[in-house]
């Protein structure tokens, strides 16, 4: 069986989004989604930020949800950082910082339309019945963070696949997608790998040496300004790279039948 389609286009559309939601295609690539000169402006300001922290992914080990570092840093607090937290004050820190973090990304764009704001607007306009910022705990969430990878740590993301799945106690999703807009890309390496297997359910524990047990991945080499959307409940990884940083703005998209898309980080 040959590899399935990665849909490449120069414009986002409702039909393309539906194809991905219904697993008719593996990924969407919208070429040049964000203008190159604004990518340069944004990436310059990101790299001069003093707000960069480690980004962790949730993984399941012995039925326990843990956070692991795969060599990617972030600007913005992701919701998954609250999964193992019981302190109301620490959980409220996520919600309390939402507006400040949204404004900070806009400042980095020097008040040009940010890539996340552009995508949020288009999803709401294109998708029936629209798209809205998530509110899983009856509080508005952050939609849009920055993720930064550097060459010297990029091997950590390449070693083993991972997947992202919102725990069902927050929302019962029929599909979970990840959208990445690439505002800086390395010349060599840094491809996105996606394993085209059925989407995994939350709390699935990945086996040891998972990569060796999976079929060959589909590889996507993003270019500057590209938007890539895929089902993040499928295993995925980032290939190691050399040269300058790999920087994306990213958010998750939660699909529920006949409801607006839920957007969050």
Beta strands, then each sheet from edge to edge (+ up, - down):
strand 1: 6-9
strand 2: 27-30
strand 3: 53-61
strand 4: 64-75
strand 5: 131-133
strand 6: 145-149
strand 7: 175-184
strand 8: 188-189
strand 9: 192-194
strand 10: 218-220
strand 11: 227-231
strand 12: 236-238
strand 13: 241-242
strand 14: 246-255
strand 15: 261-264
sheet 1: 1+ 2+ 11- 7+ 14- 6+ 4- 3+
sheet 2: 1+ 2+ 11- 7+ 14- 15+ 5+
sheet 3: 8+ 13-
sheet 4: 10+ 9- 12+
end
